Amino acid sequence: MSRGIVYTLIFGLLLFLSFNKHSRDKQSSYYNVIWADAAGYYVYNTMWFVYGNNAENFPDSIDVKTGTGFSLDKNKNSVYTKYPCGTAILEAPFFLVSHALAKPFGYKADGFSKIYAYGLYVSGVFYCLFGMLLLIGFLKQHFSQTISITSVIVFFISTNLYFYTIDAPGMSHVYSFFVFSCVIYLTPKLVANFSFFNIFLLFLLIFLAILIRPTNILIGFFPFFFISQEKIGLKQRIFLFLQHRTKKLIAFFLALLIFIPQIIYWKNTSGNFINYGYKNEGFDFWNNPKLLEVWFAANNGLFIYTPLIILSLIGIVVMIKDKNSTGYFIGILFLLISYIFSSWWNWWFGCSFGARSFVEYYALFIIPVCFLWQQIKNKLAHKIMFFTFIAFCCFINLSIEYYYDGCFYGTNTWDYHAFFKLITS
């Protein structure tokens, strides 16, 4: 069977899972994929292609009907969303197809009818699968085909990447995961050939990642720490990057043009070219980070909902013992993002499936798991423990996935009784 047929079958299976999961969704409810935060990301497409930034043109009270992820100011005739537009940029092709098919298939071409949700189902599956294929392509350069393919599948099935692809494709995480995968896949090509196109593409991907979630800027450091097959050192890589600076500056400023839609929106709504949308939200716990809660709380704790990351941490230790600079980078990055997320005022990130802020970083955390697998492949006892733990992680994730209502309803942060009910329901 050809690869094309296999990919088509997998794409079809994931689409079936997504459409089936949403088959009973009701419009104007939090089960709708265009709801709350997701609506805040999505609304740019309705502005760009249907209504403009004119609140009076939008369907009546559509901001309330989609969970107030954005707001309509009829007095100033403006649409306000605190979210950046990167997610909407990646959703745009699927929005346009939905918009073109709306009237022929009997739906309102208003940007919010059911067919636009269908477009997001396809969008989430497309970017997840594309990102997974890019990761496999990268991993196969350093690990066996079996390790590479199986590890990617395991990460999908046993983490909340599954939820944010199948259940919540309107959120930003699957799109960030895709862009992270692109950067990782591009890195060996960049190391081998510092061409204008590769440099431009790297800048474009990093800027797009920032436009999806500003903290995604951290993925831009990955190329400098990655150990390629050629074993180019960090100093030499920085030197190569600084060569031909004029060409690279041109690539930088061309890629920077991707910010134009965001800058225009900010200028129209705030009067400033740069605007911080999270006015009353910030890093309230920067001097008292909620690390234990982010890692272990029953309310969306990382290791509680996604225990597979424990294998990533073990793999990071093994990589560091092997003096692998990528292991140092991923280890430092894990601690850094843990601090950042635990400093945020809403460290549990609202109604989520687990620690959703880590989802995009799975594209990196899969590397130490592959490294660990490679190190133990000839040790039977270790392999048995390894695969038993993976099976346990898959069970936990899928058990919660098909009973989870989208929010944690425990009485407090540490209500493990409420958490275990999710598994045993």
C-alpha positions in Angstrom: 0.0 0.0 0.0 1.4 3.4 -1.0 2.2 6.1 1.5 -0.4 8.4 -0.1 -3.1 5.9 0.5 -2.0 5.3 4.1 -2.0 9.1 4.8 -5.4 9.5 3.2 -6.8 6.7 5.3 -5.4 8.1 8.5 -6.7 11.6 7.6 -10.1 10.1 6.9 -10.0 8.2 10.3 -9.1 11.4 12.2 -11.8 13.3 10.4 -14.4 10.6 11.3 -13.3 10.9 15.0 -13.6 14.7 14.9 -17.0 14.8 13.1 -18.4 12.0 15.3 -17.2 13.7 18.5 -19.1 16.9 17.4 -22.1 15.2 15.9 -24.4 16.4 18.8 -22.9 19.8 19.3 -25.4 22.6 19.7 -25.0 26.1 18.3 -24.5 28.8 20.9 -23.2 26.4 23.5 -19.7 25.8 24.9 -19.7 22.5 23.1 -19.5 24.5 19.8 -16.0 24.6 18.4 -16.3 28.3 17.8 -16.7 29.3 21.5 -14.9 31.6 24.0 -11.1 31.6 23.3 -11.5 29.8 20.1 -14.0 32.4 18.9 -11.5 35.1 19.8 -8.9 33.5 17.6 -11.3 32.8 14.8 -13.1 36.2 14.5 -10.3 37.7 12.4 -11.4 35.6 9.5 -14.9 37.0 9.7 -13.4 40.5 9.7 -11.0 39.9 6.9 -13.4 38.1 4.5 -17.0 39.0 5.4 -17.7 42.0 7.6 -14.6 44.1 8.0 -13.9 45.6 11.4 -17.5 46.9 11.5 -19.4 45.6 14.5 -22.7 46.8 13.0 -22.3 44.3 10.2 -22.0 41.2 12.4 -25.0 39.0 13.3 -26.8 40.4 16.3 -25.2 39.5 19.7 -23.0 36.9 17.9 -20.2 37.7 20.5 -22.4 36.6 23.3 -23.7 33.6 21.3 -20.1 32.4 20.8 -19.0 32.7 24.4 -17.7 36.3 24.5 -14.3 35.4 23.1 -14.5 38.7 21.3 -16.8 41.7 21.8 -18.8 43.9 19.5 -18.7 47.6 20.3 -21.6 49.1 18.4 -20.9 52.6 19.6 -17.4 52.6 18.1 -18.4 50.1 15.4 -15.4 48.0 16.2 -14.7 44.3 17.0 -12.4 43.6 19.9 -10.4 40.5 20.5 -7.4 40.2 22.8 -6.0 37.2 20.9 -3.3 37.6 18.2 -4.2 36.6 14.6 -1.7 33.7 14.0 -4.3 31.0 14.5 -6.7 32.7 12.2 -4.0 32.9 9.5 -3.7 29.1 9.5 -7.4 28.7 9.7 -8.0 31.0 6.8 -7.8 28.5 3.9 -10.4 26.3 5.5 -12.6 29.3 6.4 -12.6 30.4 2.7 -13.6 26.9 1.6 -16.4 26.8 4.1 -17.5 30.3 3.1 -17.5 29.3 -0.6 -19.6 26.2 0.1 -22.0 27.7 2.6 -24.8 28.8 0.3 -24.5 25.9 -2.2 -25.0 23.5 0.8 -27.9 25.5 2.3 -26.0 27.2 5.2 -25.9 30.9 6.0 -22.7 32.5 4.7 -22.4 34.5 7.9 -19.1 33.1 9.2 -20.7 31.3 12.1 -23.1 28.7 10.8 -22.4 25.0 11.2 -20.4 24.6 8.0 -17.7 26.9 9.4 -17.3 24.6 12.4 -16.9 21.7 9.8 -14.0 23.7 8.3 -12.3 23.9 11.7 -12.7 20.1 12.2 -10.8 19.6 8.9 -8.3 22.3 9.8 -7.3 20.8 13.1 -6.9 17.3 11.7 -4.9 18.7 8.7 -2.4 20.6 10.8 -2.0 17.9 13.4 -1.4 15.2 10.8 1.0 17.4 8.8 2.9 18.3 11.9 3.2 14.6 12.9 4.5 13.7 9.4 7.1 16.5 9.6 8.2 15.2 13.0 8.5 11.7 11.7 10.6 13.0 8.8 12.9 14.7 11.3 13.1 11.8 13.8 13.9 9.3 11.0 17.2 11.1 10.4 18.3 10.2 13.9 16.3 7.2 15.1 14.9 4.1 13.5 11.8 4.2 11.4 10.0 2.1 14.0 10.9 4.4 16.9 10.1 7.5 14.9 6.7 6.5 13.7 5.6 4.7 16.9 6.7 7.6 19.2 4.7 10.2 17.2 1.6 8.0 17.3 2.0 7.4 21.0 2.3 11.1 21.7 -0.9 11.7 19.8 -2.9 9.0 21.5 -1.6 9.4 25.0 -1.5 13.2 25.4 -4.0 16.1 25.2 -2.8 16.8 21.6 -5.6 14.3 20.8 -8.1 16.5 22.6 -7.0 19.8 20.9 -7.1 18.1 17.5 -10.3 16.2 17.7 -12.4 18.1 20.4 -11.0 21.6 20.3 -9.5 22.4 16.9 -10.5 26.1 17.3 -7.9 26.6 20.1 -4.4 27.6 19.2 -2.5 24.6 20.4 -2.7 22.3 17.3 -1.6 25.2 15.1 1.4 25.9 17.4 2.2 22.2 17.4 2.3 22.3 13.6 4.6 25.4 13.4 6.9 23.9 16.1 7.1 20.7 14.0 8.0 22.8 10.9 10.8 24.6 12.7 12.2 21.3 14.0 11.9 19.7 10.5 13.6 22.7 8.9 16.5 22.8 11.3 18.7 20.1 9.8 18.1 21.6 6.4 19.1 25.0 7.7 22.3 23.6 9.3 23.2 21.9 6.0 22.4 24.9 3.8 22.1 28.5 5.1 20.3 29.6 2.0 18.2 32.7 1.7 15.0 30.6 1.4 15.8 28.5 4.4 16.6 31.6 6.5 13.4 33.3 5.3 11.3 30.3 6.1 12.8 30.0 9.6 12.0 33.7 10.3 8.5 33.3 8.9 7.8 30.3 11.0 9.1 31.9 14.2 7.1 35.1 13.6 4.0 33.0 12.8 4.6 31.1 16.1 4.7 34.4 18.0 1.5 35.5 16.3 -0.2 32.3 17.5 1.1 32.6 21.1 3.7 35.1 22.1 5.5 32.6 24.4 6.1 30.5 21.3 9.2 32.7 20.6 11.2 30.2 22.5 11.1 27.7 19.6 13.4 30.1 17.8 16.3 29.0 20.0 16.0 25.4 18.9 18.2 25.5 15.8 21.1 26.9 17.7 21.2 24.0 20.2 20.3 21.1 17.9 23.1 18.7 17.3 22.9 17.7 13.6 24.4 14.6 12.0 27.4 16.8 11.0 28.0 17.7 14.6 28.3 21.4 14.0 29.1 23.1 17.2 27.1 26.0 18.7 29.8 28.6 18.1 30.3 27.5 14.5 26.5 27.6 13.9 26.3 31.1 15.3 29.2 32.1 13.1 27.6 30.6 10.0 24.3 32.4 10.9 26.1 35.8 11.1 27.7 35.4 7.7 26.0 37.1 4.7 24.2 39.4 7.1 22.7 41.6 4.4 20.9 38.6 2.8 19.7 37.5 6.2 18.4 40.9 7.1 16.4 41.0 3.9 14.9 37.6 4.8 14.2 38.9 8.3 12.3 42.0 7.1 10.4 40.1 4.4 9.2 37.5 7.0 8.3 40.4 9.3 5.5 41.4 6.8 3.4 38.6 8.3 2.7 41.0 11.2 1.0 43.5 8.9 -2.6 42.2 9.5 -2.1 42.3 13.3 -0.6 45.8 13.2 -3.4 47.1 11.1 -6.0 45.6 13.4 -4.3 47.1 16.5 -4.1 50.5 14.8 -7.7 50.4 13.9 -9.0 49.4 17.4 -6.5 51.0 19.8 -4.9 53.8 17.8 -1.5 52.2 18.4 0.7 50.1 16.1 1.4 47.7 19.0 -1.2 46.9 21.6 -1.2 44.5 24.6 -4.6 42.8 24.5 -4.5 41.1 28.0 -5.1 44.4 29.8 -6.0 43.1 33.3 -4.2 39.8 33.0 -0.6 39.2 33.8 2.1 37.2 35.5 0.7 37.7 39.0 2.7 34.8 40.5 6.1 35.6 39.0 7.6 35.8 42.5 5.6 32.8 43.8 5.2 30.5 40.8 2.6 27.7 41.2 4.9 25.0 40.0 3.5 22.2 42.1 0.0 23.1 40.9 1.0 23.3 37.2 2.7 19.9 37.5 0.6 17.9 39.9 -2.8 19.6 40.6 -6.0 17.6 40.0 -7.1 20.7 38.2 -5.2 20.4 34.9 -1.8 19.3 36.3 0.7 18.3 33.6 1.9 15.0 35.0 -1.6 14.0 36.3 -3.3 14.3 32.9 -0.3 13.6 30.7 2.1 11.2 32.6 3.9 10.4 29.4 6.0 13.6 30.0 7.7 11.7 32.8 9.4 9.6 30.1 10.4 12.8 28.4 12.1 14.0 31.6 13.9 10.7 32.0 15.0 10.9 28.4 16.3 14.5 29.0 18.4 13.2 31.9 19.8 10.4 29.6 20.6 12.9 26.9 22.4 15.3 29.3 24.4 12.4 30.6 25.4 11.7 27.0 26.4 15.4 26.7 23.8 16.1 24.0 23.2 19.8 23.8 19.6 19.3 22.5 18.9 17.5 25.9 20.3 20.6 27.7 18.1 22.8 25.6 14.9 20.8 26.1 15.6 20.5 29.8 16.1 24.2 30.3 13.1 24.9 28.1 10.9 22.6 30.2 11.9 24.5 33.4 11.5 27.9 31.8 8.0 27.3 30.3 6.9 25.7 33.6 8.0 28.9 35.4 6.2 31.1 32.8 3.0 29.2 32.9 3.0 28.8 36.7 3.5 32.6 37.0 0.4 33.4 34.9 -2.6 34.7 36.9 -4.7 31.8 35.6 -2.1 29.0 35.9 -4.7 26.3 35.2 -5.7 28.1 32.0 -9.4 27.9 32.6 -11.6 25.1 31.1 -8.9 22.9 29.6 -8.0 19.3 29.2 -4.9 19.0 31.3 -2.0 21.5 31.0 -2.9 22.8 27.5 -0.2 25.4 27.5 2.4 22.6 27.0 0.8 20.9 24.0 2.9 22.6 21.3 6.1 21.7 23.2 5.3 18.0 22.7 7.0 18.4 19.3 10.2 18.9 21.3 9.5 16.5 24.2 9.1 13.6 21.8 12.9 13.8 21.0 14.1 12.6 24.5 11.5 9.8 24.5 12.9 8.5 21.2 16.4 8.9 22.6 15.4 6.9 25.7 13.8 4.2 23.6 17.0 3.9 21.6 19.1 3.5 24.7 17.0 0.7 26.2 16.1 -1.2 23.0 18.5 -4.1 24.0 17.4 -4.2 27.6 14.3 -6.5 28.0 13.3 -5.5 31.5 13.6 -1.8 30.7 11.5 -2.3 27.5 8.8 -4.0 29.4 8.5 -1.2 31.9 8.7 1.4 29.1 5.9 -0.1 27.0 3.8 -0.9 30.1 4.0 2.7 31.1 3.1 3.9 27.6 0.0 1.6 27.6 -1.0 3.1 31.0 -0.6 6.7 29.6 -2.8 5.8 26.6 -5.4 4.4 28.9 -5.4 7.5 31.1 -5.7 9.9 28.2 -8.4 8.0 26.3 -10.4 7.3 29.4 -10.6 10.9 30.3 -11.1 12.0 26.6 -14.4 10.3 26.1 -15.9 11.4 29.5 -14.5 14.9 29.9 -16.9 17.8 29.8 -14.3 20.4 29.0 -13.9 21.7 32.5 -12.6 20.4 35.8 -15.5 20.4 38.3 -13.7 19.5 41.4 -14.3 21.3 44.7 -10.7 22.6 44.8 -7.3 22.5 43.0 -6.3 19.2 44.7 -9.6 17.3 44.4 -8.2 14.0 43.2 -11.5 12.3 43.9 -13.0 14.4 41.1 -10.1 13.5 38.8 -10.3 9.8 39.4 -14.0 9.9 38.5 -12.9 11.1 35.1 -11.0 7.8 34.6 -13.5 5.4 36.2 -16.7 6.9 34.7 
